[in-house]
Amino acid sequence: MRKIPVVSSDEKLNEAIRLECERSGGEFAPVFFSDQVQVIEFLKYELPEMKIFYFSDTALDCREILNEIREDPWLHYGGIIGIHDEENEKDLIEAMRDVNVIAVLRKREFVASLPRLLRIVRQNKQILFQRGIQQHLLKTISGAFVIDNDPLDITTYTNLITNYLYNANLIGRDEREKLHVALLELLINAIEHGNCKISYEEKTAWLERNRDIMDLIREKNRNPAVKAKKVYFSYTITPEGSRFMVRDEGDGFDWKRRLASGASSPELHGMGVRMANVYVRNLHYNDKGNEVSFEIEHRHAESNIIPKIFERAEEARFADGQYICSEGEESDYLYYIVSGTLYVYSKGKLISSLSPDDMFMGEMAFLLSNRRSATVVAKGACVLIRISKQDFVNLIKENPHYGIFLARLLAQRLARLNARTARLNTEYLKIKALAQEHGLIAPV
């Protein structure tokens, strides 16, 4: 059962959420909060996959809770669904820009959309967490989605992908915003021009009446044949970069003419394809024009956010090949990894490497003794934040949930070591069986 904190004092809204979670078969269990202090404590210790905030609640200040989350990157774990009455949605989205947004919806739309949101969360939990262990165990992460012909699904999947890449430190803020624009434009084009067959002229006339294009898409979806159409979206994330593909079930379009045309002045619309071509690499359409693929390049060994508790700590810079610590030496310092790659040696052998995704270096000596269990060398330029053992103990006293995160970090490291040991054992058994088969060693 997955707990979902719901920050709302609206009884009707809460009852609707409770009923929908019951319909999900008991997989999701809402936990309702009307106290800001309690919800922060819950987020710190439970690390829920999804959070629901009712931003128009007059009894609660959800934006203040957002500030708490923003100041502590570890509280970014999971994603947020924002609900509002008739707020300026662009302002609300801007206020949520540095947290994991799943969707932002008006209250009147939310209840009808909740079943689909729960389904998307259930199917895509692997990309809701910025520090999932799959980053360490898998060099390539791939996914393929069949998306309903509805704007909600488009914005939700765009948020999931761009936030995952940002929180995994694979892209920075500027790259995230550019990818978000490009991906959203291409996915919406797949629905409105591909599946819904909305012409340039029809869209122009609609926008000139100051109407929302999303309402036109919903109007088109009243036709069952149109509503049944799908958008096919796939991604492949590697250490070096990400590749994406979007395909619709429409008739295609003359993409060469659209890319070649240049607008001398801003237009109401029609800029999406050209913007996407500027923001991403290797944008390519199939001949028909109903499938587009593109790539982005990842950055390496940089952290997007430094926890506020470390902002005043001592920063240490190391050049390529410089020793950070040596096996067996005494030390009472822990390091938070800001940028760079660290090579870890034991008994003179390279056993692993660390990056900002690992968060810390030196926690074994911190926990077990004051002697380093390995030698650590900078691979390229590195920036670390040095924290004394006493300072970190004080931080845990003031913020006990950091102790949980340290335990989680060690559990992930242990899981990586176990996975590596299992792979080596499997290879050993294969080699042993082959050697026995050829009589090189005697059967046991």
C-alpha positions in Angstrom: 0.0 0.0 0.0 1.4 3.4 -1.0 0.6 6.3 1.2 -0.3 9.6 -0.5 -0.2 12.7 1.7 -3.1 15.1 0.9 -2.6 18.7 2.1 -6.2 19.9 2.1 -8.9 20.9 4.6 -11.6 20.7 1.9 -13.9 17.8 3.1 -15.6 17.3 -0.3 -12.2 17.1 -2.1 -10.8 14.8 0.5 -13.7 12.5 0.3 -13.4 12.3 -3.5 -9.7 11.4 -3.2 -10.5 8.8 -0.5 -13.2 7.1 -2.7 -11.0 7.0 -5.8 -8.1 5.5 -3.8 -10.5 2.8 -2.6 -11.5 2.1 -6.2 -7.9 1.5 -7.0 -8.1 -1.7 -5.0 -6.4 -0.5 -1.9 -3.0 0.1 -3.6 -3.1 3.8 -2.6 -3.9 5.1 0.9 -4.5 8.8 1.3 -3.2 10.5 4.5 -4.9 13.8 5.1 -3.1 16.8 6.6 -4.4 20.2 7.8 -1.2 21.0 9.7 1.9 22.3 7.9 4.4 21.0 10.5 2.9 17.5 10.4 3.0 17.2 6.6 6.7 18.2 6.6 7.5 15.6 9.2 5.6 13.0 7.1 7.5 13.9 4.0 10.8 13.6 5.8 10.3 10.1 7.1 7.9 8.4 4.7 9.3 9.7 1.3 6.0 9.2 -0.5 5.9 8.6 -4.3 3.2 11.2 -4.8 1.9 14.2 -2.9 -1.4 16.2 -3.4 -1.5 19.9 -2.5 -4.7 22.0 -2.6 -3.1 25.4 -3.2 -6.4 27.4 -3.0 -7.0 26.1 0.6 -7.5 29.2 2.7 -6.7 27.3 5.9 -3.2 26.1 4.7 -0.2 27.8 3.1 0.9 25.2 0.6 3.4 27.6 -0.9 5.2 27.7 2.4 5.4 23.9 2.4 6.9 24.2 -1.1 9.6 26.5 0.2 10.5 23.9 2.8 10.8 21.2 0.1 12.8 23.6 -2.1 15.3 24.2 0.6 15.9 20.5 1.2 16.6 18.6 -2.1 16.0 15.3 -0.4 12.4 16.2 0.1 12.0 16.3 -3.7 11.6 12.6 -3.5 8.4 11.6 -5.5 6.2 14.1 -7.3 3.5 16.7 -6.6 0.0 17.1 -8.0 -1.1 20.7 -7.5 -4.8 21.5 -7.3 -6.3 25.0 -7.5 -9.6 26.8 -8.0 -9.1 29.5 -10.5 -5.6 30.7 -9.8 -3.3 32.0 -12.5 -1.9 28.6 -13.5 1.2 30.0 -15.0 2.2 31.7 -11.7 1.5 28.5 -9.8 3.6 26.4 -12.2 6.4 29.0 -11.9 6.2 28.7 -8.1 6.7 24.9 -8.4 9.5 25.1 -10.9 12.2 23.6 -8.6 10.2 20.7 -7.3 8.9 17.5 -9.0 5.6 18.4 -10.6 3.4 15.6 -11.9 0.4 17.8 -12.9 -1.3 21.1 -12.1 -5.1 21.0 -12.3 -8.2 23.0 -11.5 -10.3 21.4 -8.8 -13.2 20.8 -11.1 -10.9 18.8 -13.5 -8.9 16.9 -10.8 -11.5 14.4 -9.6 -12.2 13.2 -13.1 -8.4 13.0 -13.9 -7.3 11.3 -10.6 -7.8 7.7 -11.9 -5.5 8.3 -14.8 -3.0 10.1 -12.6 -2.9 7.1 -10.3 -2.4 4.8 -13.3 0.5 6.9 -14.6 2.1 6.9 -11.2 1.7 3.1 -10.8 3.2 2.4 -14.2 6.0 4.9 -14.1 7.3 4.9 -10.5 10.8 4.2 -11.7 11.1 7.8 -13.0 9.5 9.5 -10.2 12.6 9.4 -8.0 15.7 11.5 -8.7 18.1 9.1 -7.0 16.7 5.7 -7.8 19.1 2.8 -7.5 18.4 1.8 -11.1 20.7 4.7 -12.1 23.6 2.7 -10.6 22.5 -0.8 -11.6 21.5 0.0 -15.2 23.6 1.9 -17.7 20.5 2.3 -20.0 17.0 3.1 -18.9 14.3 2.8 -21.5 10.5 3.2 -21.5 7.7 3.2 -24.0 4.3 4.7 -23.4 1.0 4.6 -25.2 -0.6 8.0 -24.3 -4.3 8.8 -24.5 -5.3 11.6 -26.9 -5.7 14.1 -24.0 -3.6 17.1 -22.9 -3.4 15.9 -19.3 -1.4 12.8 -20.3 0.9 15.0 -22.4 1.8 17.4 -19.6 2.2 14.6 -17.1 4.6 12.6 -19.1 6.6 15.7 -20.0 6.9 16.6 -16.4 8.0 13.1 -15.4 10.8 12.9 -17.9 12.2 16.4 -17.6 12.1 16.3 -13.8 13.8 12.9 -13.7 16.7 14.0 -15.9 17.1 17.3 -13.9 17.0 15.6 -10.4 19.3 12.9 -11.6 21.8 15.7 -12.4 21.9 14.7 -16.1 20.7 18.2 -17.2 20.7 21.6 -15.7 17.9 24.1 -15.2 18.3 25.7 -18.7 18.4 22.4 -20.4 15.4 21.2 -18.5 13.3 24.2 -19.6 14.4 23.8 -23.2 13.6 20.1 -23.2 10.3 20.7 -21.5 9.3 23.2 -24.2 10.5 21.0 -27.1 8.9 17.8 -25.7 5.6 19.5 -24.9 5.4 21.1 -28.3 6.0 17.9 -30.2 3.6 15.9 -28.1 0.8 18.5 -28.3 1.4 18.7 -32.1 0.9 15.0 -32.3 -2.5 15.3 -30.7 -3.8 18.5 -32.2 -2.5 18.4 -35.7 -1.9 14.6 -36.0 -4.7 12.8 -34.2 -7.3 15.7 -34.0 -6.5 17.1 -37.5 -6.7 20.7 -36.4 -5.6 22.8 -39.3 -3.4 25.9 -39.0 -6.4 28.1 -40.0 -8.8 26.4 -37.5 -6.3 26.9 -34.7 -5.7 30.6 -35.7 -9.4 31.3 -35.7 -9.8 29.7 -32.3 -6.9 31.6 -30.7 -8.1 34.9 -32.2 -11.2 34.5 -30.1 -9.0 34.2 -27.0 -9.9 30.6 -26.4 -7.6 27.9 -24.9 -6.3 25.4 -27.5 -6.8 22.6 -24.9 -10.5 23.2 -25.0 -10.5 22.8 -28.8 -8.7 19.4 -28.3 -11.3 18.3 -25.8 -14.0 19.4 -28.2 -12.5 17.2 -31.0 -12.3 14.3 -28.5 -16.0 14.2 -28.3 -15.8 12.2 -31.5 -15.2 8.6 -30.3 -13.0 7.9 -33.3 -10.7 10.8 -32.5 -10.7 10.1 -28.7 -9.6 6.5 -29.4 -6.4 7.6 -31.2 -3.1 7.3 -29.3 0.3 9.0 -29.1 3.3 6.7 -28.9 6.2 8.0 -26.9 9.5 6.3 -26.0 12.7 7.3 -24.4 16.2 5.8 -23.9 18.4 7.4 -21.2 22.1 6.5 -21.3 25.0 8.1 -19.3 25.9 10.2 -22.4 22.5 11.4 -23.5 18.8 10.7 -24.0 16.9 9.8 -27.2 13.2 10.3 -27.6 10.5 9.3 -30.2 7.0 10.7 -30.6 4.5 9.1 -33.1 0.8 9.9 -33.7 -1.9 8.1 -35.7 -2.5 11.0 -38.1 -1.8 11.6 -41.8 1.5 13.4 -41.2 2.4 16.9 -42.5 5.0 18.6 -44.7 7.6 19.0 -42.0 10.4 20.1 -44.5 8.3 23.2 -45.4 7.6 24.0 -41.8 11.2 23.8 -40.7 12.4 25.7 -43.8 9.8 28.5 -43.4 10.8 31.5 -41.3 8.4 33.9 -39.6 9.5 37.6 -39.9 7.3 38.5 -36.8 5.8 36.6 -33.9 2.8 34.5 -34.7 -0.1 33.2 -32.7 1.2 29.7 -33.2 3.2 27.5 -35.6 6.6 28.1 -33.9 6.7 24.7 -32.0 8.6 22.7 -34.6 11.2 25.4 -35.2 11.6 26.0 -31.4 12.1 22.2 -30.9 14.7 22.1 -33.7 16.7 24.9 -31.9 16.5 23.4 -28.4 17.4 19.7 -29.1 19.8 17.8 -31.3 19.2 15.7 -34.4 15.5 16.4 -34.8 14.3 14.1 -37.5 10.9 13.2 -39.0 9.9 10.2 -41.0 8.8 10.7 -44.6 5.2 10.7 -43.7 5.6 13.3 -41.0 3.8 11.5 -38.2 6.9 10.4 -36.3 9.7 12.6 -34.9 12.9 11.6 -33.0 15.5 13.8 -31.3 18.3 13.7 -28.8 19.8 15.7 -25.9 23.3 15.6 -24.5 23.9 15.0 -20.8 26.3 16.8 -18.6 28.5 14.9 -16.3 29.4 14.9 -12.6 27.6 18.1 -11.5 25.0 18.5 -8.8 22.0 20.9 -9.5 21.2 21.7 -5.9 23.3 21.8 -2.7 21.3 21.1 0.4 20.9 24.4 2.3 22.4 22.8 5.5 25.7 22.6 3.7 25.8 26.1 2.1 28.1 27.5 4.7 30.3 24.5 5.0 33.9 24.5 3.8 34.3 23.9 0.1 37.3 21.9 -1.2 38.6 21.7 -4.8 40.8 18.9 -6.1 42.6 18.7 -9.4 42.8 15.6 -11.6 44.8 12.8 -9.9 44.9 14.5 -6.5 44.4 12.3 -3.5 41.4 13.2 -1.3 42.2 10.6 1.3 44.4 7.5 1.7 43.4 4.0 3.0 44.1 3.7 6.7 44.7 7.4 7.5 42.8 9.0 10.4 40.1 11.5 9.5 36.9 12.8 11.0 35.6 14.5 7.8 32.7 13.5 5.6 32.4 15.0 2.0 29.3 16.0 0.1 30.0 15.6 -3.6 29.2 18.8 -5.6 30.8 17.9 -8.9 33.4 15.6 -10.4 34.2 11.9 -10.4 36.1 10.1 -7.6 37.9 6.8 -8.0 37.9 4.5 -5.0 40.8 2.1 -4.5 41.2 -0.7 -1.9 44.5 -2.6 -1.5 45.7 -0.8 -4.7 42.8 -2.0 -6.8 40.0 0.2 -8.3 36.8 -1.0 -6.7 34.3 1.7 -7.6 33.7 5.3 -8.6 31.6 8.1 -6.9 29.7 11.0 -8.4 27.2 13.6 -7.2 24.5 10.9 -7.5 26.2 9.1 -4.6 25.9 12.3 -2.5 28.6 11.5 0.1 32.1 10.2 0.3 33.7 8.9 3.5 30.6 7.8 5.4 32.2 4.4 6.3 34.9 6.1 8.3 32.3 8.4 9.7 30.2 5.5 11.0 32.7 2.8 11.9 35.9 4.6 13.0 38.1 7.5 12.1 40.3 5.5 9.7 39.7 5.6 6.0 38.7 2.2 4.5 39.8 3.1 1.0 42.0 5.5 -1.0 40.0 8.1 -3.0 41.5 10.0 -6.0 40.0 12.8 -8.1 39.3 11.9 -11.8 39.3 15.3 -13.4 38.5 18.5 -11.4 36.2 17.9 -8.4 34.4 20.1 -5.9 33.5 18.7 -2.5 32.0 20.2 0.6 33.9 19.1 3.7 31.8 18.4 6.9 33.3 17.5 10.2 31.9 14.5 12.0 30.7 16.7 14.9 28.9 19.1 12.5 27.2 16.2 10.8 26.1 14.6 14.1 24.7 18.0 15.1 22.9 18.2 11.7 21.3 14.8 12.4 20.2 15.9 15.8 18.5 18.9 14.3 17.3 17.0 11.3 16.8 13.4 12.3 15.6 12.4 8.8 19.1 12.8 7.5 20.0 9.7 9.5 17.4 7.9 7.4 18.9 9.2 4.2 22.4 8.1 5.3 21.0 4.6 6.0 19.3 4.7 2.6 22.6 5.7 0.9 24.4 2.8 2.6 21.6 0.4 1.6 22.0 1.5 -2.0 25.8 1.0 -1.9 25.3 -2.4 -0.4 22.7 -3.3 -3.1 25.2 -2.3 -5.8 28.0 -4.4 -4.1 25.6 -7.4 -3.9 24.6 -7.0 -7.5 28.2 -6.8 -8.6 29.1 -9.9 -6.4 26.1 -11.8 -7.9 27.3 -11.0 -11.5 30.8 -12.1 -10.7 29.6 -15.3 -9.0 27.4 -16.1 -12.1 30.4 -15.6 -14.4 32.5 -17.8 -12.2 30.0 -20.6 -12.2 29.7 -20.4 -16.0 33.5 -20.6 -16.4 33.8 -23.4 -13.9 31.1 -25.4 -15.7 32.7 -24.9 -19.0 36.1 -25.9 -17.6 34.6 -29.1 -16.2 32.9 -29.9 -19.5 36.2 -29.8 -21.3 38.0 -31.8 -18.6 40.2 -28.9 -17.5 39.2 -29.4 -13.9 37.7 -32.4 -12.1 33.9 -32.3 -11.3 33.2 -31.8 -7.6 
